[in-house]
Amino acid sequence: MNTDFAATHSIDLASETLGAVALFASDEFFAPKERLTHPAAPVWREGEYTDRGKWMDGWETRRRRDVLPGEPGFDVAHDDCVIKLGAQGVIHAIDVDTTHFKGNFPESCLLEACVMPGATTHYDLSRAVWQPAMERTPLRGDGSNVFPVAAIHATHVRLSIFPDGGVARLRVFGDVTPDWHALRHRGEIDLAAVVNGGRVVDCSDMFFGSRHNLIMPGPPRGMADGWETKRRRVPGHDWTIVRLGARGSIARVEVDTRHFKGNAPGACSVDACTTELPDGDWQELLARTSLTPDRRHAFDATMKRITSVTHVRLNIFPDGGVARLHVFGRLE
């Protein structure tokens, strides 16, 4: 599995966009742990230094001097960082990205996972049962290090690096596993939301912005935090398909074009599917309707009522950018 494939087809459970937080690290002398969860690609700032050394876009620990090479214990000396995932899920792959770390990347790493919903303190996590998600594995510098993971359930991960050094980003690719019992008692929910198990499974194009942004939590932070296609020069329109977290009856839909001002679609429509594999079995949920740039659009009275929906398809005419798609309804 390469980085592009993982990022395109999986959710990064360790992204701050989803709500992931780096809770604590054994050391962060040169660069803070919080940068591990940044969604943007790591950058290089030529000639920029802090009072502690070269500015690096990632998490970087000091050089260990407690145990030196060749001394007993050097092979197990390490630093670590604990990250609370943005949502509880099953991990399938990770990317330990060392971009721009060339003479200061770790020799190797390992990853452990635990299930402790809501845990945020040392005390809470000291009682956790940590399971190995990936055995200790050599790393290469200045690039992605993508490793498959035998499916493991987790709310938190602990990255250990040997013996010290810098990591730009940690991506934890997997599937969200919602608490269905709690969601059923909430009544109407956003069936498309990633935190409720939604997944954007396909789209016609995402040249400027990832399709996964459509169902992320929270308001959009800018144009980069949405789904945007290239300018269409041929007949037709763009589209994206969302697999809902579970079957449900749809009450209303919200199409959010905030931050898209000169590049919002002119119109949209929404189709629904009631089969597990949406192979042409689409029913019109919302007829083609005009959109306004930089605005939240709520549709309910104009929609058809369709039950037992598994997927929705958002069509945009002819192209452009949409920040968020919300599909509110009740679970079956």
C-alpha positions in Angstrom: 0.0 0.0 0.0 1.5 3.4 -1.0 0.7 6.7 0.6 -1.5 8.0 -2.2 -3.7 4.9 -2.2 -4.0 4.9 1.6 -4.9 8.7 1.7 -7.4 8.3 -1.2 -9.3 5.3 0.0 -9.0 5.5 3.8 -9.7 7.9 6.7 -6.7 9.3 8.6 -7.9 8.6 12.2 -4.9 10.6 13.5 -5.7 13.8 11.7 -6.5 16.9 13.8 -9.2 17.6 11.2 -11.1 14.6 12.6 -10.3 15.7 16.1 -7.1 13.8 16.9 -4.8 15.2 19.6 -1.2 14.5 20.6 -1.6 14.1 24.3 2.0 13.7 25.6 5.5 12.8 24.5 8.6 11.8 26.3 10.5 14.7 24.8 9.9 17.4 22.2 13.0 19.6 22.6 13.4 20.6 18.9 9.8 20.4 17.6 6.4 19.9 19.2 4.3 16.7 19.2 1.2 18.6 17.9 2.6 18.8 14.4 2.3 15.0 14.0 -1.4 15.3 13.5 -1.4 18.3 11.0 -3.4 17.4 7.9 -1.2 19.4 5.5 2.0 18.0 4.0 5.2 18.9 5.9 7.1 22.0 4.7 10.7 23.1 4.8 11.7 26.6 5.9 15.2 27.4 4.5 17.4 29.1 7.0 14.8 29.4 9.8 16.0 28.6 13.3 14.6 28.8 16.8 16.6 29.3 20.0 16.9 25.5 20.2 18.0 24.7 16.6 16.7 24.3 13.1 12.9 24.8 12.7 11.4 21.5 11.6 7.8 20.7 10.7 7.2 17.7 12.8 8.0 16.2 16.2 11.7 16.0 17.1 13.4 14.9 20.3 16.9 15.8 21.5 19.8 13.4 21.0 19.8 10.8 23.8 22.9 10.9 25.9 21.8 8.6 28.8 22.8 5.5 26.8 25.4 5.7 24.1 25.9 3.4 21.1 27.6 0.2 22.1 26.5 0.5 25.8 24.1 -1.9 27.4 20.5 -0.8 26.9 21.1 1.3 23.8 19.0 -1.1 21.7 15.9 -0.4 23.8 16.4 3.3 24.4 13.6 5.3 22.8 11.2 8.2 22.8 7.4 7.9 22.5 4.3 10.0 21.8 0.7 9.1 22.6 -2.1 10.3 20.3 -5.8 10.2 20.9 -7.4 9.3 17.6 -10.1 11.6 16.3 -12.6 8.7 16.3 -12.6 5.2 17.5 -11.8 2.8 14.7 -10.1 -0.2 13.2 -6.5 0.5 11.9 -5.4 -1.0 8.6 -2.2 0.9 7.8 0.0 3.7 9.0 2.4 6.2 7.5 5.4 7.3 9.6 6.4 10.3 7.4 10.0 11.6 7.9 9.9 14.2 5.1 12.7 16.8 5.5 14.3 14.7 8.3 17.5 13.5 6.7 20.3 13.3 9.2 18.0 13.3 12.2 15.3 10.7 11.6 14.8 7.7 13.9 16.5 4.4 13.1 13.3 2.5 13.7 9.8 2.7 15.2 7.0 0.6 16.5 3.3 1.3 17.1 0.9 0.2 19.9 -2.8 0.7 20.3 -5.3 0.6 23.1 -9.1 1.1 23.6 -9.8 3.6 26.3 -12.7 5.9 25.2 -12.4 9.4 26.5 -9.0 8.9 28.2 -6.8 12.0 28.1 -4.5 11.8 31.2 -1.4 9.8 32.1 -3.4 8.2 34.9 -6.2 7.0 32.5 -3.7 5.6 30.0 -1.5 4.0 32.6 -4.3 1.5 33.1 -4.7 0.8 29.4 -3.8 -2.5 27.8 -1.5 -1.6 24.9 -1.5 -4.1 22.0 1.3 -4.2 19.3 -0.1 -2.8 16.1 3.2 -2.9 14.3 6.5 -4.6 15.4 9.7 -2.5 15.5 10.6 -1.7 11.9 13.5 0.2 10.3 12.7 3.7 8.9 14.0 5.6 5.9 14.6 9.3 6.1 13.0 12.2 4.1 9.9 10.3 2.9 6.8 8.3 3.7 7.1 4.9 5.5 3.8 3.1 4.9 3.2 -0.1 6.8 0.2 -2.4 6.7 -1.4 -3.2 10.0 -3.4 -6.3 10.9 -6.8 -4.8 11.7 -6.7 -3.6 15.3 -9.3 -1.7 17.2 -8.1 1.6 18.8 -9.0 4.9 20.4 -5.3 5.8 21.1 -2.0 4.9 19.6 1.6 5.2 21.0 4.4 5.8 18.5 7.9 4.8 19.8 11.0 5.9 18.0 14.4 4.3 18.5 16.6 5.8 19.8 15.5 9.4 19.1 15.0 11.9 16.2 12.2 13.5 14.2 9.0 12.4 12.5 7.1 14.9 10.4 3.6 13.3 10.4 1.9 10.2 11.7 -1.0 9.0 9.5 -3.2 6.2 10.9 -5.5 4.9 8.1 -8.6 3.0 9.0 -12.4 2.8 9.4 -14.4 4.6 12.1 -16.5 2.3 14.3 -19.4 4.3 15.8 -21.2 3.5 19.0 -24.5 2.5 17.4 -26.3 2.0 20.7 -25.7 5.6 21.6 -26.5 6.9 18.2 -29.9 5.1 18.0 -30.9 6.9 21.2 -30.0 10.3 19.8 -32.8 10.2 17.2 -31.9 12.3 14.1 -28.2 12.2 13.2 -25.9 13.1 10.3 -25.9 9.7 8.6 -23.1 10.8 6.2 -20.7 12.1 8.9 -17.4 10.3 9.2 -17.7 10.1 13.0 -21.0 8.2 12.4 -19.3 5.7 10.0 -19.9 7.6 6.7 -17.4 7.2 3.9 -16.9 9.0 0.6 -16.3 6.0 -1.6 -15.9 7.6 -5.1 -16.0 10.8 -7.1 -15.6 12.0 -10.6 -12.6 14.3 -9.8 -10.9 15.9 -6.8 -8.1 17.9 -8.4 -8.0 20.7 -5.8 -9.6 19.2 -2.7 -10.1 15.7 -1.2 -13.6 14.2 -1.3 -13.1 13.0 2.3 -13.3 16.7 3.5 -17.0 16.7 2.6 -18.0 14.7 5.7 -15.4 15.8 8.3 -16.6 17.3 11.6 -16.8 21.0 12.3 -17.2 24.0 10.0 -15.0 24.3 7.0 -11.8 26.3 7.6 -11.2 27.5 4.1 -11.2 26.3 0.5 -8.5 23.7 1.2 -11.0 22.1 3.7 -13.5 21.0 1.1 -14.0 18.9 -2.1 -13.1 20.8 -5.3 -12.9 19.6 -8.9 -11.0 21.1 -11.8 -12.7 23.3 -14.4 -14.8 21.1 -16.7 -14.1 21.7 -20.4 -16.3 18.9 -21.7 -20.1 18.2 -21.4 -21.4 16.6 -18.2 -21.1 17.2 -14.5 -19.1 16.2 -11.4 -20.3 13.9 -8.7 -19.3 12.1 -5.5 -20.8 9.1 -3.7 -21.1 8.8 0.1 -21.8 5.5 1.8 -23.9 6.2 4.9 -22.8 4.9 8.2 -25.9 2.7 8.3 -29.2 2.4 6.6 -31.6 5.2 7.4 -34.5 7.4 6.4 -33.4 10.8 5.2 -35.2 13.9 6.5 -33.1 16.7 5.2 -29.8 17.5 3.4 -27.4 20.4 3.8 -25.0 21.4 1.0 -22.4 23.9 2.3 -20.5 26.1 -0.1 -18.8 28.3 2.4 -15.4 29.8 1.3 -16.2 28.8 -2.3 -17.0 32.2 -3.8 -15.8 32.3 -7.4 -15.8 28.6 -7.8 -19.0 27.2 -6.2 -21.2 25.0 -8.4 -24.1 26.6 -10.2 -26.5 23.9 -9.0 -26.7 20.5 -7.4 -28.9 17.5 -7.1 -28.9 14.5 -4.8 -29.7 10.9 -5.5 -30.3 8.0 -3.1 -29.6 4.3 -3.3 -31.2 1.5 -1.2 -28.9 -1.4 -2.1 -25.5 -2.3 -0.7 -23.8 -1.8 -4.1 -25.0 1.3 -5.9 -24.8 0.0 -9.5 -27.2 2.3 -11.2 -30.0 1.8 -8.7 -30.5 5.5 -8.0 -33.6 7.4 -7.0 -33.9 11.2 -7.1 -33.9 12.6 -3.6 -33.4 16.3 -4.5 -34.1 17.6 -7.9 -31.6 19.9 -9.6 -31.5 23.1 -7.5 -29.5 26.3 -7.8 -26.7 27.0 -5.3 -25.3 30.3 -4.0 -21.6 30.8 -3.4 -20.3 30.9 0.2 -23.5 29.8 1.9 -25.1 26.9 3.8 -28.1 25.4 1.9 -30.7 23.4 3.8 -33.2 21.3 1.8 -36.1 19.4 3.3 -39.6 20.4 2.0 -38.4 20.0 -1.6 -37.0 16.5 -1.1 -38.7 13.2 -1.8 -39.0 10.8 1.2 -36.9 7.6 0.7 -36.4 5.0 3.4 -33.7 2.4 3.9 -31.0 4.5 2.1 -27.5 3.1 2.0 -25.7 5.6 -0.3 -26.3 9.2 -1.5 -24.8 10.8 -4.7 -24.2 14.5 -4.7 -24.2 15.9 -8.3 -22.7 19.3 -8.9 -23.3 21.3 -12.2 -21.0 21.6 -13.9 -18.0 21.6 -11.5 -16.6 23.5 -8.5 -16.2 23.2 -4.8 -18.4 22.1 -1.9 -17.2 22.4 1.7 -19.5 20.0 3.5 -22.4 17.6 2.8 -24.7 16.7 5.7 -27.4 14.0 5.4 -29.7 14.1 8.4 -32.0 11.2 9.2 -32.8 8.3 11.5 -31.2 5.0 11.7 -33.3 2.0 10.8 
